[in-house]
Amino acid sequence: MPVEYYFYIVLYAIWIAIVFKNLKFSILLLPLFFPMYLVRFDVFGVPIYFVEGLILISAIPLFIGKITGQYEMNERGFLGKIIHTARVLVTPRKQQFLDFLKSYALPVVLFLIACCVSVLTAQGDASALHSLGIMKSWVVIPIIYFYILMSAIRDKRDLNFTMYAYLGSAIFLSLWGLFQAVTKQYLTIDARVSGPFESANYLAIYLAPALIFASVRFIQTFLISAFNPAGKRWNILERRVFISFAVAIIFMAMVLSQSYGGLLGVFVVLLIYILIERFRASAKEIKRFFNRILLAILLIVVIGGGMAASLNIEKFQNLTRFDEHTSIATRLEIWQVGGQLIKENPLLGIGLGNYQKNYNERAEEILGKKPLEETRLHSHNVFMETWLNAGLLGVVSFVWLIVLAYFQIKKVKNKEDQFMLYAGIAMLTYIVIHGLIDVTFWKNDLALVFWLIMGVNFSLTKKDV
């Protein structure tokens, strides 16, 4: 057995001890370890990512507890929704059925079914094994995480704790990226900050929701102070200092990653959020506060864009070049290939993780010329990628789940709960906006972040939060 395996065994033993000591704490702490999906090892020939082991160790006692009745079965929980489905099918009642259609469990189950069908329809043993591995790491494990997270969150403190765990992982990766910039020890050939990832875009997509969460919560500290007595002002000040540090560190790392799509997505989401809050505000002081923030964002965008243009940054100039080997030009070809593959396979898609194989084999035929990029991992659009991976049912259930998450806004009445929900919705909006030009879901850690965001949005409408 390789030496590093003994190290993994020790780490898992420590995690098992934490789970038995405090199961809920272990579940809420998991986002801190999302980046550790990069640590991989084989168990009896099956590839396992380190963070998957942590999730399964935390999930097993929870599942056993649910089965044995040790934990209370929450009818509004994920498993409760599935049981409720069976009841509706056996004794159908119109109102019960309509209530279930409004819940998040149905699109999650349909999404799982769509992915299973995609695995079963994969052509060839190699494609089937590849699809099965993606099903495990990108679909099943993240949904298990979503389920245990929904079961663990009982109050707003739990929700804040797990979000700050994610923020902690983003700060760690940002510091890693800043170290790369200072030491010039880049992993990418184009000297872009990427942290431990092989692509700078992967770092940016992971950091962006954390930057949005921290920025929104920072803004909200000024709004929350109006609803809290003077005795709580010091706690708000402490939180403001910490969050401002997080915003600064993560923002610098994103700038150095040179992911203009990621930065643009962050600015668009923050602009939308600030405009909404600006027009919702009734007090003149709050309106003036948001006016200042809007002005600051516009200045950052204008000055940053002007500096990039004046410094003759090639990547910035390539944004307007569509007929050369640029990121925009290659995306247009990638989307053309993806669109044709959807036309040919509209119902079932092409199978989980099979875009690269199909692109390599069909790109020149579909484009009628040699493509600018000989190989591409994915289609650079989260909705196109979902359709290709999981078919029509997969993309419909995916969009359905996102729409349901937005509708949670109507269900939350408490002011502080609304603040947290707005932060979650802002993060989800980034996933959607940046997902139009990149894949913000179909990857181990990005799938976990997506389901974490869904946990934020749906947990706030649970009765016991």
URMO-V695368 format. One record per residue. N is the residue number from 1. RES is the residue in one small letter. PHI is phi in whole degrees, -180 to 180 (NA if undefined). PSI is psi as a letter, one per 30 degrees, with the letter a starting at -180 (999 if undefined). OMEGA is omega as a letter, one per 30 degrees, with the letter a starting at -180 (none if undefined). Layout:
N_RES_PHI_PSI_OMEGA / N_RES_PHI_PSI_OMEGA
This chain:
1_m_NA_k_l / 2_p_-56_k_a / 3_v_-60_e_a / 4_e_-64_f_l / 5_y_-64_e_l / 6_y_-64_e_l / 7_f_-66_e_l / 8_y_-63_e_l / 9_i_-62_e_l / 10_v_-63_e_l / 11_l_-64_e_l / 12_y_-66_e_l / 13_a_-63_e_l / 14_i_-64_e_a / 15_w_-67_e_l / 16_i_-61_e_l / 17_a_-63_e_l / 18_i_-64_e_a / 19_v_-61_e_a / 20_f_-71_f_l / 21_k_-75_e_a / 22_n_-155_j_a / 23_l_-62_e_a / 24_k_-62_e_l / 25_f_-60_e_a / 26_s_-63_e_a / 27_i_-67_e_a / 28_l_-68_f_a / 29_l_-83_f_a / 30_l_-53_e_a / 31_p_-58_f_l / 32_l_-62_f_a / 33_f_-107_g_l / 34_f_-52_e_a / 35_p_-63_f_a / 36_m_-77_g_l / 37_y_-65_f_l / 38_l_-67_f_l / 39_v_-84_j_a / 40_r_-130_k_l / 41_f_-150_l_a / 42_d_-107_k_l / 43_v_-123_j_a / 44_f_54_h_l / 45_g_85_f_a / 46_v_-98_k_l / 47_p_-69_k_l / 48_i_-126_k_l / 49_y_-94_k_a / 50_f_-54_e_a / 51_v_-67_f_l / 52_e_-63_e_l / 53_g_-63_e_l / 54_l_-61_e_a / 55_i_-64_e_a / 56_l_-67_e_l / 57_i_-63_e_l / 58_s_-75_f_a / 59_a_-79_e_a / 60_i_-58_e_l / 61_p_-64_f_l / 62_l_-69_e_l / 63_f_-64_e_l / 64_i_-62_e_l / 65_g_-63_e_l / 66_k_-65_e_a / 67_i_-68_e_a / 68_t_-83_f_l / 69_g_86_g_l / 70_q_-66_e_l / 71_y_-104_k_l / 72_e_-65_k_l / 73_m_-80_j_a / 74_n_-85_j_a / 75_e_-60_f_l / 76_r_-92_f_l / 77_g_-80_l_a / 78_f_-62_e_a / 79_l_-67_e_l / 80_g_-61_e_l / 81_k_-65_e_l / 82_i_-67_e_l / 83_i_-62_e_l / 84_h_-63_e_l / 85_t_-61_e_l / 86_a_-61_e_l / 87_r_-63_e_a / 88_v_-65_e_l / 89_l_-68_e_a / 90_v_-79_e_a / 91_t_-125_i_a / 92_p_-65_k_l / 93_r_-130_k_a / 94_k_-57_e_a / 95_q_-67_e_l / 96_q_-61_e_a / 97_f_-65_e_l / 98_l_-65_e_l / 99_d_-63_e_a / 100_f_-67_e_l / 101_l_-62_f_a / 102_k_-87_f_a / 103_s_-85_l_a / 104_y_-84_f_a / 105_a_-68_e_a / 106_l_-63_e_l / 107_p_-63_e_l / 108_v_-65_e_l / 109_v_-65_e_l / 110_l_-64_e_l / 111_f_-64_e_l / 112_l_-62_e_l / 113_i_-61_e_a / 114_a_-61_e_l / 115_c_-68_e_l / 116_c_-63_e_l / 117_v_-61_e_l / 118_s_-62_e_l / 119_v_-67_e_a / 120_l_-67_f_a / 121_t_-93_g_l / 122_a_-63_k_a / 123_q_-93_k_l / 124_g_91_k_a / 125_d_-64_e_a / 126_a_-64_e_l / 127_s_-65_e_a / 128_a_-65_e_l / 129_l_-65_e_l / 130_h_-62_e_l / 131_s_-65_e_l / 132_l_-65_e_l / 133_g_-64_e_l / 134_i_-67_e_l / 135_m_-58_e_a / 136_k_-66_e_a / 137_s_-86_f_a / 138_w_-103_f_a / 139_v_-122_d_a / 140_v_-67_e_a / 141_i_-60_e_l / 142_p_-61_e_l / 143_i_-71_e_l / 144_i_-60_e_l / 145_y_-60_e_l / 146_f_-59_e_a / 147_y_-64_e_a / 148_i_-70_e_l / 149_l_-65_e_l / 150_m_-63_e_l / 151_s_-75_f_a / 152_a_-84_e_a / 153_i_-72_j_a / 154_r_-119_f_l / 155_d_-153_l_a / 156_k_-66_f_l / 157_r_-65_e_l / 158_d_-61_e_a / 159_l_-64_e_l / 160_n_-64_e_a / 161_f_-62_e_a / 162_t_-69_e_l / 163_m_-72_e_l / 164_y_-72_f_l / 165_a_-65_e_l / 166_y_-63_e_l / 167_l_-61_e_l / 168_g_-62_e_l / 169_s_-66_e_l / 170_a_-68_e_l / 171_i_-63_e_l / 172_f_-60_e_l / 173_l_-65_e_l / 174_s_-65_e_l / 175_l_-64_e_l / 176_w_-60_e_l / 177_g_-64_e_l / 178_l_-64_e_l / 179_f_-62_e_l / 180_q_-61_e_a / 181_a_-66_e_a / 182_v_-71_e_a / 183_t_-89_f_a / 184_k_63_g_a / 185_q_-98_i_a / 186_y_-85_l_l / 187_l_-92_f_a / 188_t_-94_l_a / 189_i_-75_f_a / 190_d_-99_g_l / 191_a_56_h_l / 192_r_-112_k_l / 193_v_-65_k_a / 194_s_-136_f_a / 195_g_61_b_l / 196_p_-85_f_a / 197_f_-86_l_l / 198_e_-79_f_a / 199_s_-129_k_l / 200_a_-66_e_l / 201_n_-64_e_l / 202_y_-62_e_l / 203_l_-64_e_a / 204_a_-62_e_a / 205_i_-67_e_l / 206_y_-71_e_a / 207_l_-78_e_a / 208_a_-57_e_l / 209_p_-60_e_l / 210_a_-67_e_l / 211_l_-63_e_l / 212_i_-66_e_l / 213_f_-59_e_a / 214_a_-65_e_a / 215_s_-66_e_l / 216_v_-65_e_l / 217_r_-67_e_l / 218_f_-64_e_l / 219_i_-60_e_a / 220_q_-70_f_l / 221_t_-63_e_l / 222_f_-74_e_l / 223_l_-81_e_a / 224_i_-64_e_a / 225_s_-59_f_l / 226_a_-73_f_a / 227_f_-107_g_a / 228_n_-117_k_l / 229_p_-69_l_a / 230_a_-60_f_a / 231_g_-63_f_a / 232_k_-98_f_a / 233_r_-62_e_a / 234_w_-65_e_l / 235_n_-62_e_l / 236_i_-66_e_l / 237_l_-64_e_l / 238_e_-60_e_a / 239_r_-63_e_a / 240_r_-64_e_l / 241_v_-64_e_a / 242_f_-63_e_a / 243_i_-67_e_l / 244_s_-64_e_l / 245_f_-63_e_l / 246_a_-61_e_l / 247_v_-60_e_a / 248_a_-63_e_a / 249_i_-65_e_a / 250_i_-68_e_a / 251_f_-63_e_l / 252_m_-61_e_l / 253_a_-64_e_l / 254_m_-67_e_l / 255_v_-61_e_a / 256_l_-72_f_l / 257_s_-74_f_l / 258_q_58_h_l / 259_s_-92_j_a / 260_y_-68_e_l / 261_g_-64_e_l / 262_g_-66_e_a / 263_l_-66_e_l / 264_l_-63_e_l / 265_g_-61_e_l / 266_v_-63_e_a / 267_f_-65_e_l / 268_v_-64_e_a / 269_v_-64_e_l / 270_l_-65_e_l / 271_l_-64_e_l / 272_i_-61_e_a / 273_y_-62_e_a / 274_i_-65_e_l / 275_l_-63_e_l / 276_i_-63_e_l / 277_e_-65_e_a / 278_r_-62_e_a / 279_f_-83_f_l / 280_r_-82_f_a / 281_a_-69_k_l / 282_s_-108_e_a / 283_a_-75_k_a / 284_k_-64_e_a / 285_e_-62_e_l / 286_i_-68_e_l / 287_k_-61_e_l / 288_r_-64_e_l / 289_f_-60_e_l / 290_f_-71_e_l / 291_n_-61_e_l / 292_r_-65_e_l / 293_i_-64_e_l / 294_l_-59_e_l / 295_l_-63_e_l / 296_a_-63_e_l / 297_i_-64_e_l / 298_l_-62_e_l / 299_l_-64_e_l / 300_i_-62_e_a / 301_v_-65_e_a / 302_v_-66_e_a / 303_i_-66_e_l / 304_g_-62_e_l / 305_g_-64_e_l / 306_g_-64_e_l / 307_m_-65_e_a / 308_a_-63_e_a / 309_a_-69_e_a / 310_s_-69_f_l / 311_l_-82_g_l / 312_n_61_h_l / 313_i_-70_j_a / 314_e_-60_e_a / 315_k_-62_e_l / 316_f_-68_e_a / 317_q_-67_f_a / 318_n_-68_f_a / 319_l_-62_f_a / 320_t_-107_g_l / 321_r_-107_j_a / 322_f_-109_f_a / 323_d_-113_g_l / 324_e_-123_l_a / 325_h_-80_i_l / 326_t_-121_l_a / 327_s_-63_e_l / 328_i_-68_e_a / 329_a_-63_e_a / 330_t_-67_e_l / 331_r_-64_e_l / 332_l_-60_e_l / 333_e_-69_e_a / 334_i_-61_e_l / 335_w_-67_e_l / 336_q_-65_e_l / 337_v_-65_e_l / 338_g_-62_e_l / 339_g_-62_e_l / 340_q_-67_e_l / 341_l_-65_e_l / 342_i_-67_e_l / 343_k_-59_e_a / 344_e_-80_f_a / 345_n_-134_i_a / 346_p_-70_f_a / 347_l_-88_e_a / 348_l_-104_f_a / 349_g_73_a_a / 350_i_-111_g_l / 351_g_103_k_a / 352_l_-60_k_l / 353_g_72_g_a / 354_n_-101_g_a / 355_y_-65_e_a / 356_q_-59_e_l / 357_k_-61_e_a / 358_n_-69_e_l / 359_y_-64_e_a / 360_n_-60_e_a / 361_e_-86_f_a / 362_r_-117_f_a / 363_a_-58_e_a / 364_e_-64_e_l / 365_e_-66_e_a / 366_i_-70_e_a / 367_l_-78_f_a / 368_g_76_g_l / 369_k_-161_l_l / 370_k_-72_k_a / 371_p_-69_l_l / 372_l_-63_e_l / 373_e_-116_k_a / 374_e_-72_f_l / 375_t_-142_k_l / 376_r_-139_k_a / 377_l_-73_e_a / 378_h_-149_l_a / 379_s_-92_g_l / 380_h_58_h_l / 381_n_-157_k_a / 382_v_-66_e_a / 383_f_-78_e_l / 384_m_-63_e_a / 385_e_-64_e_l / 386_t_-66_e_l / 387_w_-64_e_l / 388_l_-66_e_a / 389_n_-76_e_a / 390_a_-120_g_l / 391_g_76_a_a / 392_l_-62_e_l / 393_l_-62_e_a / 394_g_-64_e_a / 395_v_-72_e_l / 396_v_-65_e_a / 397_s_-68_e_l / 398_f_-64_e_l / 399_v_-66_e_l / 400_w_-57_e_a / 401_l_-63_e_l / 402_i_-64_e_l / 403_v_-63_e_l / 404_l_-61_e_l / 405_a_-62_e_l / 406_y_-65_e_a / 407_f_-71_f_l / 408_q_-65_f_l / 409_i_-57_e_a / 410_k_-70_f_a / 411_k_-92_f_a / 412_v_-100_k_a / 413_k_-109_e_a / 414_n_-64_k_a / 415_k_-62_e_a / 416_e_-67_e_l / 417_d_-64_e_l / 418_q_-62_e_l / 419_f_-60_e_l / 420_m_-66_e_l / 421_l_-64_e_l / 422_y_-61_e_l / 423_a_-64_e_l / 424_g_-65_e_l / 425_i_-66_e_l / 426_a_-62_e_l / 427_m_-63_e_l / 428_l_-65_e_l / 429_t_-62_e_l / 430_y_-63_e_l / 431_i_-56_e_a / 432_v_-71_e_a / 433_i_-66_e_l / 434_h_-68_f_l / 435_g_-66_f_l / 436_l_-72_f_a / 437_i_-123_g_l / 438_d_-153_l_l / 439_v_-99_j_a / 440_t_-105_g_a / 441_f_-136_e_a / 442_w_-80_i_l / 443_k_-166_k_a / 444_n_-49_d_a / 445_d_-71_e_l / 446_l_-69_e_l / 447_a_-65_e_l / 448_l_-65_e_l / 449_v_-64_e_l / 450_f_-59_e_a / 451_w_-73_f_l / 452_l_-63_e_l / 453_i_-61_e_l / 454_m_-63_e_l / 455_g_-62_e_l / 456_v_-61_e_a / 457_n_-69_e_a / 458_f_-87_f_a / 459_s_-68_f_a / 460_l_-71_f_l / 461_t_-102_g_l / 462_k_-72_k_a / 463_k_-63_f_a / 464_d_-99_g_l / 465_v_-101_999_none
